[in-house]
């Protein structure tokens, strides 16, 4: 036991930018001396699904929140609350509903520059937020904006500018937009005792697909515009007395995240105003992930993968490919948190873990919930990721060093042998438990894989994700 703890203590001093070469072969060497990020948690955005589900029968709301937050289920503890801008009422049931459905029409809190705040708005999303806080007192919340209210924009539409390459927020409304975001944060603090850890004023803002009468709220901001708003928002936030920190810039992919963050870095005064850096990983190469990791290290900031979804495939294939993205993100970029975009959808089995009907209040668990559970249930808050040397293997140690969690993935159509090498651990293996999701299994426990010496010989079934929980002496 002493030797295990010595090896872990030595590992703390190792630089976080160390990256052992990873392979996809049948050998994974788990190395407790190469320790990386500590997990803050797993989670999801609340928009758009919560704005609908929050209006359902309370018993069903409780069931769904329990599925999402319970430690023996999805064990999610991080949730992003969307501060809706609100579109022109004349657009109701129009372009957004035709594009993404009624759920995409998020309510704003203020209808004009002189209108009072309507704090009754957005009841559904608020109901889910408060239910989560009730069931997970340790939950972490972020507030984020997709667009300013429509009346602050050039186009008069919260979906974007007529030209998607141009900013939509009028400069004369920058200050009022900052006040709008802060007023919502202050209201949730004083009325509901919700402390947002972070406030994200942008969402995929360097992208070129936010256009007037589009399918959802969105707003383009050039990097220079983002920085002007951050410089204005930061002192206003400090003056509120809230503990909330600013986060940015939530770009849609790693290439755009790197472009914007390098602009922040060059400016010289932006990173000092940010408490956290966020990105989405809808696309990105492993080379870009390595570059992101180096940039994050230079910033010295906490870092979240704050939104992502599937890139290709259908059904279980898509679910497992998304799990590979999670592995790549956690092993190479090393964010402290990893979040999904949607938890419930109506028309697919890829962008959600629950498939529902927002009108009839019916829902069912789909395969992706079990795929995600293979990770989020067993890789717990406070665990530290360690090196595996294998791109299809993820591993983490508990704070005491007595529990080792290893997940192994097979996205192919054929069974694949794997040797999990634990020779670098000084202590003995007390016990092994294992769970698997495949075409025929749903996070199901099975007969423990035997350890030979300090090696586990395991054949990964085709299209499967397996999690081992190993108790160490």
MARDREN-174945 format. One record per residue: x, y, z of N, C-alpha, C in turn. Coordinates in steps of 0.05 Angstrom, whole numbers, plus 5000, padded with zeros to 4 digits. Example, Ala and Ser with C-alpha at 12.3 -4.5 7.8 and 13.67 -1.06 7.14 Angstrom:
2
526448865156524649105156526449345156525749555142527349795143525850015157
END
This chain:
473
501749765000500050005000501750255000503850255016505650485018506850554991507750354976508950394950507050524930504450444932502450564914502250864919502050934944501751214951504251374944506551254947509051394940509051454910508251254894508251304865506351514857504051524871502051734864502952014873504352034896505352284905507452394886509152224876511252304857509952414832507752274824506452344799505252624799504552724822503352994824505153204812507753164814509653374806510153364776509153154762509653134734508153344718509253454697507853664681505453554667503353714666500853634654500953604624503153714612503253694583504553444573505453274591506553014583504452854568505152734545503252564531504752324520504152094532505351854522504151784495505651644478504651574452502451364455500151414442497851234444497651074419496850824423496350644400493550534401492650404380490050274380490449964379492849874387493349594386492149454410492749194414491549044435492949044461494349264468495849284492495449554505494649564530494349814545496049804570497849984573499549994598498550224615497350154638496150354655498350454674498850714673501150824687500351034707500350964733499451154754501451384758503751364746505751574749505251814730503651764710502851974691500052054697499752254714497152344723496452614709493852644701493052874686490853024701488653094688486653264700484953124721484053274741482053174760479253234749477453034750474853064739473053244756471953454744469953624758467153504753466753384730464153254726463353214697460953104695459553054669456953204669455953264645453353404645452353464618450653674616449253744591448154024593447654134570445954374568443154314576441654504586438854474592437054564569438054744552436454804529437254614506435454514492432654604492430754414507431654174513429853964523428454044549429954184567428754234594426554434592426654614572424454814569421854684563421954434551419554284545418854094568420753934577420253734597419553854624420554094630419854224655416854284659415354274637412454314638410854054640412253834642410953574643409853524672408353304674407453204700409853174719409453264744411753274762412953004767411352794768412452524772414352454750413752514726415552454703418052624704417652874712420053054715421952934736420852844758422552724779423952474768422552304753423752064742426152134724425752334707427752404688430252534702429652704720431952834735433452624751432052424762433352214776435152044758434151984734435751834715438351984708438152244706440452404698442452444720441552484744443352574766444152364786442652144789443251944809445951824805447551794827450251684824450251394813448051244816448050974806446750964778446251204766445251214739447151384722446251614711448051774695450051934711449451994736451352134754452352394742450552544729451352804718450953024740452853204740452853414761453353694750453653724724454253984712452154044691450854284694448654354675448854644667448354694642448554964630445755074625445155284639442555414637442755634616440855614597440855814574439256054581440556284581439156544584438056614557435556554552434456604526434356904519434756964494434457244485431557304480430257114467427457164459427257284432425757164414425557264387423157454384422957584362420757764356418157594358416157684374413657534376412257474350412857654330411657604304412757354290415057254300416257014288415356764302413556774322412756544338411556324320412356084325411455854309412255874280414356024275415356064248417955914242420056074236422555964226423855764245423855824271425155634289423655374292421055394293419355154296419654984271419755114247420154964223422854834221424854964235427554864233428154654254427854724280428654544302426354464320423954564314421654494331421154704352418754684364417854884384419954914406421454704413423354724435425554934430426055004404428155194398427355484404424755534408423755804413424055864443426455944451426956004480425756274487424656294511423456544520425656734531425356984525427057194537425657314562427057484576425957604600425157894597425858014574425358294571424558354542422258484538421058504511421858764496423158944510423959194496425859344515427259554506429159694523427759804548425259874547423960004570422059814585421659564575419859384587420959274614419259214633420259084658420958794652422558684670423258404668420758234674420458024658418357824663419657584674419657564701421057334714419357084714416957094703415356854700416156694675417656824657418456694632420256454637420356274618422156044619421655854642419155814648418455644670419555364668419355244644420154964641423054914648424855074636427755044641428355094670427055294682427455364710426655124728424355004722423454774738425554554738426754484715428754274714431254364730432054614727434354724741433954684772431654754782431154734810430954444820429754274803429653994810432353864811434153944793436853844794438253934819437954184826439254284851438254134875435554064875434453924897435553644900435953504877436853234878439953214879441353414869444253424869445153684881445253704908446053954921448954034912450453844902453253904893453353994864451054024851450954084822452354354817453654354794455054594784453554704760452954964760451355094739452955304725452555314699453555534682451255664668451255934666449256084650450556154624449056114602450256184576448156304558449056464538447356604520447856504491445656454477445956404448445656664432443956844441443457094427442357304447442957544441441657764455438657784447436957914462434157954453434058074425431957994410431758074382431958374378430858534397430758824394433558964397435558804405438258914407439858864381438658724362440158624339439758794314441558764295441358894269438958794254438558524254436558404237433758414249433558474276431058454289430158164293432057974292431557694295433757564312432957394331434957274350436357044337435756974312437156754299439656844284440157104281442557194268442157424249444357514238444357734219443457644191442657824175442057764147444457634134446857734141449357624132450557474155450757204154451657054177454557094184456057234167458857294173459157554188456957684194457057944208455757924235456858084254455758104280452758184278451158084297448358164298447658354321449158354342448658534364449658814358447959014359448759284354450559394376452759524369454559624390453259804411451259954403449960124423448459964444448159704440446759534459448659354475451259384470453259214485452759234515452559484525452359514554449659404564447559444550444959344558444859034557446258924538446558624536448058524561450158654568451658574592449858584617448358804619446558834642444358624642443358554618441358354616442358084627444658004619445757744629446157754659447257974669447757994698445258014714443258144703440658164718439457894721439657714701438657444703440157294724442857314724444457174744443757274772443457524775442857634802440057544811438157534793435457444800435557154810436956984796437056704804438556674831440356844836441756834862439856924885438557154881436957264903434357114907433157014885430556884887430756584892432656454880432856164882435456054895437156244903439756164914441455984895441156044869442755904849445256064844447455944850450056074844451155964818451156114797452356024773455456044776456755814772459655814774460856004753459755984728460756144706458456264690459156474675457356604657458756614630457556504609458656494582456956664564457956904556456357094540456057024511457556814501457456754473456956454469456056374445455756094438456356054409458555914403459355864375459256114358460256324370459856594359461556664335463756514331465456564307464456404283462356244287461256084265459756254244459356134221458156294199455356194191453956064211451255964204449056084221449456314233447356454247446156664229443856604218442656794198439756854206438857084197436157174203434056964195432056914212429956724208431156444204433256384219434456114219433055934239434255704245432855494260433155504290434755694300435155714329436455984336436456054361437856294369440856264365442056474354444956484349445856754342448356814347449357084343452357074337453057174313455857194306457257424321459657374331461357584342464157534332465257734319468157724312469757724338472157604338473857604362474157884375474458084358474758354370472258444384469958374373467458444386467158294413467858034413467857884437469458014459471858104451473658224471472558494482471158644465469958894474467858834495466258624490464158554510465358454535467458284533468758184558469958414574471158604561472258834576470058994590467659004578465459144590464058984611463758724606462358544625463858494650466458464648468058384671467758574695468158834692467859004716464959014726463058994708460258994717459758744734460758514725460458264740461758294768464158404769465558434794463858614813462558814802461058994819458558874830457558654819455158524829455558384856458058314862458658164886458157864883457257774859456857494854459557354853459557094859462056934857462456834828460556894811460656794783463056894768464256714752466556794736465756784706467256934690466656924661468056684648466656564629467856354612467456424583469256324566469156374537471056174523470656124497468856264480466856074467466755814476464755624467464555614436466855594423466755574394465855294386464855264362463655014353465654794348468154864341470154664336472854764345474754584345477354644357478954854340478554844314479955034297479055324304476455364307475455634313476255704342476155514361476955564388479855664389481555534375484455614374484755894363483255954341483456224329482556434348480356394362479356604380481056624405481956404416483556414440486256534435487356494412489956614405489556924402487257004393486657294392486457404420485157254438485057334467487957364478489557154472492257154483493857384473493657444447495157664435494257934447491657964453490658214464491958274491492658074506494158104531492558164556489958254553488458324577485858164580485457964563482857814563482957574581485057414579485157174596485057254626486157484633486057564662483157614671481357654652478557714659476757464659477957244649476456994647477156804669475156664680475656464701475856184690474956154664474855884652474755914622475955714608475855704579474055464572472355514552470455304542470755264512470455014504470254964475468154744470467254734445465654504436467354334418466654084415468353904398466653764377465053924363463453804341465353704319467653834317469753724300472453814311474453664304477153714313478953474310481453514303483353304300484853264326486253034329487852994353490253184354491253264331493353464330492253724342489853804335488654044346488154004376487353764385487053724413489653764429491853674417494453724430495054014431494454164410494954454410493154594430490654504433488954624453490054574481491054324486492154264512494454454519496254504499498454684504497554964510495455054495494455324498493155354526491655154534490355164560492555174582494655024579496855034599497955314600498355444578499355724577497455914592494855864589492956044601492756014631493355774641493055714669490155704679488255664660485355684667484155404669482055374685480355134683479255114655478454874647477754824619475554624618473354684603471154504598470754444569470154194562468854134537465954154542464754384534462154464544459854384527460354274503458154184486459154024463457953794458458553644434456353454428456653314405454653114397455852934376454252754365455352554346456352684320458252554308459252644282458352484259457852224263456952054241455851794252454651634234453551384242450651404253449551174258446751154269446750954291444850994310444450804331446850754348447450504355449650434372452350514360452550484334455050564320455750854326453751034323454151314328454751364358453351224375453851254404456651184412457750964400460450884406462551064394461951174370463851364358463951624375461651694387461651924405463251864430463151614439464751534462467751554455468451484431471251524422472051814423470251994415470852274417471252354446469652254463469952304492472752204501473551964493476251864500478352054490478152134465480252314453480352574468477952684474477852944488479252924516478452714531479452684558482352604559483252444541486052354541487952564531487152714510488952894496488553184504486153284502485653564510485653604540484553414554484453404583482753624596480253654588478453834603477653714629476953884648475953784674473053694673471653774653468853704650468253644621466253464616465453394589462453384588461253534570458353574570457053504543454753384544453053334520451553584514450353594489448653814481445753754490444553544480441753484487441553224503439653214521439152964535436552824525434752984514432352864502431752984475431152804456430352884429427852724421426552814399424152674390424752494366426452574348426652444322429152274317430752224337433152064332434151924357436051744353437251594376440151664379441051884368443851954369444452204386442652404384443152664397441952674425441652444438440252444464440852184478439952174503440051924518437151834525435252014521432451944524431052034499429251864488427651944465424851994474423752234469421152304480419352424459416952484468414952624453414052864471414853104464414453334481411453394485409753314466406953374468405453164486406152914483404752704497406052634524408352754529409852704554410652414557411252284535412252014536415252014530416651824542419551804537420451524542422751454530423951194535426951224536428251044551431151034552432150904527434251014514435350894490438250804496439450674477442050544481444150744490444050984480446151184486446251244515444051224530444151264559446051064572445950814563447650614575450550644567450950734542453650794532454951014550453351224554454451444570454851354599452951194609453151104637455650944642456650804622459150644625461450824634461251084627463351274635462451434659460151564657459451764678458851644705457851404705457251274731459751184746461851104731464150984744466551174747466851354728468951564730467751794745468251804771466851984789468252244793466652444802467752704808470152674828472352814822474652804839476752594830475952414812477852214802479852344784482252234782484452344766485052154743485052264718485652104695488652044693489251804685492051714683492551604655495051554649495851464622495151174618494351114593493750834585495450744561496550944546498050874523496450744500493750764503492050634483489650814477489150884452487051074444484250974450483950714453481350594459480950524488482650634505482550574534482750834550481050864570480951094588481250994616482751134633483151034660483351274680482451224704482551424725482851294752484051444771484351354799482651514818481551384838480051524859481951694875480851894891482552064907484351914926483451684936485051524955487151354941486851324915488651144900487950854903485750794916485050514921483150394900481950564884480150464863481150564836481350384818482250434790479950374772479150564755477050514735478250524707477550324692478550294664476250244646476050404624473950354604475450274578474350074564475549984539473349984518474050074494472150124473472849964448470849854435471149724409468949824391469649984372467750104353467449934328468949714326469049554301466949334301466749204278464848984274465848714284468348704293469548444301470548454330470648224343471748214370474748284369475648394391478448494391479748434418481948274418483348214443484848454454485048474480486448684493487748584519490348654522491748594547491948864563490748864587490949104604493149044624495349194622497749154637497849334662497849224686497849374711500549344725502649264711505249214724506349464737505549694729506649944740505450004768503449854776502349894803503849714823504749834845506449694864504849494881502249564887500649404905499349164891497649024906496248794895493448874886492348714869489548744859487748584877485948714891484148584910481748454896480548604878478148504864477748654838476148534820475448654795472448624790471148834784468348824775468148944747466148864732466048964704463148984695462749174677460049234665460449274635458449214619458749244590456149324577456449494556454249564538454949474510453149334498453549234470450749224457450649094434448049064421445948934439446848744456445048584472445148644502446948834511447348884539447049184544445949254568445549534575446849594602449449664601451049714625450549484645451049244635450349004649452948884661452748804687455048674699455248384689457648284688458148004679460447884695460847634692462847494708465547634707466647674730469147834732471347714715472647894700474947814685477347744704478547524700480747434718483247584712484747624734487347754731489547544733491347544714493647364713496147524720497147484745499247664754498147944757499048124740497948394740496948464712495848274699494848314672492048204669490348364655487648264648487648204619487047954612486647884584483647894578482948064560480148104555479648134525477647994515476748024487474448214486474848454474472748654471470748564450468248514457466348434437465948654416465148574392464648774371462648984381463149234374461349454381460549444410462449494427461949474456463649684471462649744495464149914514464049774541466449714552466649564577468049734598467049724623468349864645469149674667471649694675472749534697473049724722472249624745472849764770474549574787477049664792479049494804479749604832479449444852480249524879483149444884484749634893487549594897488249574927490049394933491149374960493549554962
END
